[in-house]
Structure formats: C-alpha cells, structure tokens
C-alpha cells in the first residue's frame, strides 16, 4: 500500500498493512516539500500527508456587506521594502470592521504574523466579532447575505500535488454552536445562552441553515473526505449544549454527505470523556485529533468501546515530544497497544509544535516505532 491507500483503507473501515501515521500538510508546506530532504525521506518511509486546512470546495460573496482590515506595526517600519516585508512577518495588532446596511461590528486582535487563518478571532478577549448584543443583528445579516457557489479547481490541483502521499479534505466551517463560540467567546456565549436565549437560538438557526448550503456543495465535490475544524472540548461545550445543538447538526450534515459517499471528519482535540456517550450517538464517521492522555482525558481503549462505528484518528500528545526520544517511543507503543488490533485507527500530528527542527527530532521516532510495532493486526504487547 502507498501512503494515500493506507489512510483511505482505514477511513473506509478496511484493513491497512500498517497503522497510518500522518502529519498536516500545512506544517510542511512552507518548508518546501519537494526540496526539504529530511521530510522527503520520511514520506518515502511511510509518513502520510493530511491536508484539511488548505482548500474549500466553495466560494463566498456577500454582495451587501464589506470587511476592512488594518494592520498596525507601530514603529517597525523602514524606507526599504525588504525591511518592511520582514517586519510584516512579525507579531502585530490588527483592527477589523464589518459593515452592513444594519450596522457595523468591529474587532481587534493580536496575531503572530501574516497567517491569520487560525488566529483571528481565536479565544481572545478583544478579538471576537460579537462583543455586544447589538452585534447580533450585524452578524445575522452577514450570514443571510452570504452567497455560496461551488469551486473545485483548488482541491483538484492539491490532490494532484499530494498524489499518493496523502489525502486532501474539503474544509467546511465549524458546526453552528462551535461557530458561535468563535464569534463571541465562551464567556459571552454562556451569558447569552441563559439571558437572551431567543436571540441566541435565532442566530444559531441562521448559521445552521446557511452551513447546510456549504455541506451540500461539499457533498457534490471531488473531495473524498469533508473536514470540520470544531475543536470540541467538554471544558467549553458542555454535555447539555452538545446534545441540544451539536448532535442534531452533526447528524443532518452527515446524512447529506453520506448520500454522496463522503466521509465526515470532525476535529475534536479536547477533553471528551463527558461527551463520549453523546458523540457515540452522532453520525460522524471520524473523530480526528483525538488526544490521548496526558492532554486528553479519554484513552483510546475507552473511546473504541464507546465508538464502535467510528474511526479514531489520534493525535500524538505534544508535551510528550518534549521529554525526549525514549518517552516518545514509549507513548507511541502505549497508543498502539491501546488501539490493538488497530481496526478503525490512525495516528497523526495535528497540533502545533515549537519548530520544524523540534519535529524532526521526534517525528522519525514515532514513524520508526509504528513501522516496527504497528503492522496490522497489532498484537497486544
């Protein structure tokens, strides 16, 4: 089997020759995959690429709304274009303004560099679109004003680039409740859920309806897998909220995708023990970035008992990578042993690490350990 076949075999609940081990393509993209020799050697040894954050299968246009973003670099400036380019890569503040016929919404956030895709807004006190009750009307208008059209060129191109090294997902938005957390932050969400539930539910339903339009487009796309970056954790999404808001959406979205033979992957990288029985009731195919202790609070063995019809794509817990190669090897073996015989199971790295150089110290250790101990079926060790 090649790298891509190995991933798809597990996602289709078939037997791989060895447990797939993947890394996000975005992590390697800037390193120059074709010329960065250390990574190429790992790909040739079986390291799989997973590209969930690069492409969507739709385009969006809001004909009656605009967004302006201003970058603030302070005195980090120069007469030289080369100096300015370097300055732009550093941390800075940005101001944003959404303008609609019913009003404006503003935000301010601090970002690490030019790539704002996962930083804005992202659990920052001043970086949320909805800070005040009046912002509801603006955001609701923006949601309803959005027009989505299919666009498949990018995903076809990236599928060609990755070839047999891995898979390309169609990126869809977070589910409605997880979107609300990102729009207003957990504190305001909790307050508004209890103090303004009618308006809260109206906004939730607007997001729900609009997101299904995107899922229908993704369902008809060339993508084999559809990936939602939900970042679910019970520390913020309680069982009560998950059952009321997440489960109905996941099931309706999954049913749309399954009619077109798509695989529905949801990124759940937090503490999941208190949500585990509810997750079992969803029609989601794959729980991705499932994080084993010490970061998560649910073992692979426990999850497999509860999620008999789901694929677990486990994330290697980042803190262990700081403890040296021996600890990495021990944890990898522990995870493989928990997953034995390895049905419906993949391993990967789906969270941030300090640097490329740091990753090159432990990724080969994980891959080497899986190649030795992860042949399917895995015997109990």
N, C-alpha and C positions, 0 to 999 in steps of 0.2 A: 504493500500500500504506500502511496505517496502521502505527503502531509495533509493535503486537502481531503483525500479519500478517508483518511483516518478520522478527521473531525466529523465529516458527513456521515460516516458509518455510525458513530455514537449518537449523533443528533437524530438519525433515523432509527435508533434503537436496534442497531445491528452490531455485530462483533468486530472490533478492530483487531489488528495484530498486536498492538501495543497501546497503552493508555496515551491519548494525545496530550501534548504539553504545548500551550500556546502563549504568545505574548502579543499585546496590542500593536498593530501595525503603526499606529501613531507614534509609539515610543521610538521606533526605529526610523521613521520617515525622514526626520531631519538629519539623521546620521549618514544618509546616502546609502540606501540598502545595497545598491549594485556595486559600490566601491569600498564599503566598510568591511574589510576582510574578516574580522572576528565574528561578525554576525552571520556572514555568508557561510562560514564553516559550520556554525550551529544549525542553520537552516538545512544544510546538507546532511546533518546528523539527525534530523527529525524535528527540530524546533518549528512549530506551526505558527502561522500569522493569522491574527484575528483582527478584522478591520470594521469595528462597529461605529466609529465616530467620524468617519471621513465623508460618507456620501448619504444623501437622501434621494428618494425617488419622486420628489415633488418640488415645485417652485411655489413661492408665495408672493402675493402682491396685495397691498392694502390701498385701494385707489383713493380713499378719502382721509388717509392719515399719513403722517410723516414722522421720522425719527432723526434727531440730530445728536451727534456725539462729539464732545470736545475733550481732547487730551491735554492735561496740564502737566508740564515738565518742570515748571519753576525756572531756576537759573541754569538748568542743564541744557545749555544751548551753545551754538557756535556759528561762526561765519562759514564753516566748512560743511558741505553736505555729508561727507564721510563721518565727521564727528556727530552730527545730528542723528544719522542713522544708528550709530552705536547707542546714543542717548535714548532713542526711541525703544530700544530693546530692554531697557531697564525698568524698574518699578515706577509707577506714576499713578496719578489720580485721573479719573475721567468723570465728566458730567454728561448726563443724558437727558433728553427731553422728548417725550411722545406728545404729538399734537393731533387732536381730533376735533371735529365740529362740536363735541360736547365738553371739551376742556383739555387740560394738559396734565401729564404725570411726569415727574422728574426723579432722577436718581443720581447718586454719587457713589463711586466705589473705587477702591484701590486695587490695582492689578499688578502682576509681576512683570508683564512685558506686553508684546504686541498681540499675543494669542489670548483673546478674551473669551474663547468659546466655552470654557468651563469655569470662568471666574466671575462672570457678570450676569445677573447678580447671583451670588452664591453664599448664602448664610452670612451676610454682612449687615450690620445694624443700619448702615446708611445706603445699602445697595439694592433695596427692594423697590419694585415698581409701585406696589400698593403700600403706602405708609399711612394713609388717611382714608376714612370712609368714603370721601368724595372721589377717590381714585377708582372705586369700583365701576362707576359709570364709564370712565375713560377706557379701562381695560376691557369691559364688556363690549363697548363699541368696537374696539380694536379687534377683538375676537370675531365678532359678527361681520366685520368689514373684510376680513381676510378671504382672499380667493386663491384656491389651490388648483394647480394644473400638473399633470404627470410630466416627469422629466427623467429619462432613463439613461441618458448618454454617459453621465459620470460613473454610474455603477457598472456599466458595461466596460468602460475603459479601465477601471480599477480591477475588475475581475480578470481582465487580460494581463494587467501588470503583475498581480499576485500569482496568477497561473496556478500551479499545483502546490504552491507553498502555503495556501490557506484559503479562508473564506471572506467574503465581503457582505456585510449586513446592510440592510436599509435602515437608516436611523429615523425613528419616529419620536414624537415628543413624549415627555413623561405623561403618565396617566393623570387624569384631572386633579385628584387630590394632591399628588406629588407635585404637579404644576403649581397648585395654589401655595404649597409650602415654599416653593422657589419664588413665587411672585410676592408673597407678603411676609415670609419668615415664620418660624414655628410659634413664636410668642403671640403675634397678631392673629395667626390662624386659630389658636386656641381661644383667644378672647372673642373673636368674631363668630366662631362656631357657636358659642353659648349666648352671646349678646345680640347677634344680628343674623340668626340662622336662616331666615327667609332670604335675605340678600346674599348670604353665603351660598345657599343652595342654588339660587338663581345663577350665580356666577359659575358654580360647579357644573350645572346643566349646560350652560353655554359652551364651556370648554369641552365637555363630554361630546356634545353634538358635533362640534367643529372637528375634534380629533378623529372621530369616526370617518370623516371625509378623507383624512390623510391615510388612515388604515385601509380604506377601500382602494385608494390609489396604490399603496404599497402592495396590497394583495394581488394586484394585476401586473406587478412589475417583474423584471427578470431576476430580482433578488430571491435567493432560496430561503434566507432567514431574515426575520424582522426583529430589530433590537430596540428596546425601550430603556433609557437611562434612569430608572426610577430611584435608585439609591435608597431602597426601603430599609428602614431600621425601626424596631419597636421603641427605641428611645424617643422617637418623634411621632411616628404613626402607630397609634395605639390599636389594640385588637378591635375596639369598638369602632374606631374610624375606618380601619382596614375592611371590616366586614360590611359596613354601610356603604362605603364609597369605592374602595379598590376592587373588591371581589366582583361586583356587577359589571364594572367596566372591563376588567381583565377577561371575563367570560364572553362578553359580547364581542370584544375586539378579537379574541382568539377564534371565535366561531366564524367571523368574517375571513380571517386569514386561513383557517383550515379548509374552507370551501375552495381555496385556490392552492391547497397543498403547501402552504408556507409554514415554517417553523417559527413559533413565537418565543422569543428570548426576553426575559426581564432581568435587569441588573439589580440584584438585591445584595448589597455588600455590608449590611449592618448586623445588629443583634436580632435574630429571628426566632428564638425559642418560643416567645409568647405569641408569635404569629404563625407558627409552623402548622398547626391544625387547620387554620384558615387558608393558608397557602395551598394545602392539600386539596381544598375544595375548588380551587381555580382551574381553568382550562389551559393555563400556561404550560408550554412544553419544556422550557429550560429555565432553571434558576441559575443565573450567571453571576460570577464574582462572589459566590457563596464562600464566606470566610470562616475557616476553621479556627478554633481557639488557638492562641490566646486572644485574638482580636474579636472573633465571633463568640457566641455563647451556645452554639449548637454543633455537635460533632457530625461528621459525615455519616457515621453509623446510625445516629438518631434520625437524621434527615432522610436517609434511604428507607428506613422503616415507615416513616410517615408519608413520603412522596414516592410511592411505588410506581406511579405512571409518569414521573418526571425525570428529566436528565439534570444532573448536578454538575455544573461547571465551576469547580472550586478554585478560589484564588489562594495563592500561597501567601500566608500572613507575613506582611512586610517586616515587623520587628524581629522575626527570627533571622532574617537575612543579615542583621547587624551583629549576630552572635558568632559568625564565622562558619567556614565550610562544614565542620563536623555537625553543628546544630542544624544547618540546612539539610544535610543528608539524613539526619535522624528524623526531622519533621517530615521530609518527603516520604520516607519509608512508613512513618506513622500514618500519614494520609492515605497512602496506597493500601496499607493494611486495613484501615477503616473502610475503604471502598471495596475491598475484595468481595467477590471475584472481579469486580470492575465494570459490571453492567451499568449502562447509562451514566458513565462518569468520565469527566475530563478534568485536567488540571491546567492552570494558567496563571499569568501575572496580569492583573487588571487594575492595579492601583499604583500610585506614584512612588517612586524610589529616588534617592538623593541624586544619582547621576548615572550616565552611561557606564562609566568606569566601575562604579559600585555594582551595577547589574552584571557586568562581565565577570565579576568575582564569584557570583553565586548562581547565575542562570546556568552556566555549564555544569555545575554540581547537581542541580535539580534534573537537568536533561540526562546526564550520565546515570544518575540514580534510577530514573524512570526507565531508561533503556535497559538497565540491568534487572530491576525488580518489577517493572510494570508491564511485562508481557502478559497478554490476555489469554486465558483467565489467570488472575493473580491468586497464588496460593496464600493462605493465611500464614503469616510469618511469626 
